[in-house]
């Protein structure tokens, strides 16, 4: 994946933000989601069972998004 960032700078030319095309952003978002789901599946619940993919997705959907 090639990332082509556009930097947003302040009056002193300091980088303060970055802008990505939507296709790149969606890829990064999917990578983060998959990473979170993987870790949720590895966590053990009170019955010492590992979450399956559907359980992890359901739990992920209940988490507060920022």
QUIDA-V601745 format. One record per pair of residues at least 12 apart in sequence whose C-alpha atoms are under 10 Angstrom apart, sorted by the first residue. I is the first residue (numbers start at 1). J is the second residue. Records with the same first field share a line. If there is no record, write none. Layout:
I->J + J
This chain:
1->24 + 27 + 28
2->24
3->20 + 21 + 23 + 24 + 25 + 28
4->18 + 19 + 20 + 21 + 24
5->17 + 18 + 19 + 20 + 21 + 24
6->18 + 19 + 20 + 21
7->19 + 20
33->57 + 60
34->57
36->56 + 57 + 60
37->51 + 52 + 53 + 54 + 55 + 56 + 57 + 58 + 59 + 60
38->51 + 52 + 53 + 56 + 57
39->51 + 56
40->52 + 53 + 55 + 56 + 57 + 59 + 60
41->53 + 54 + 55 + 56 + 57 + 59
42->56
43->56
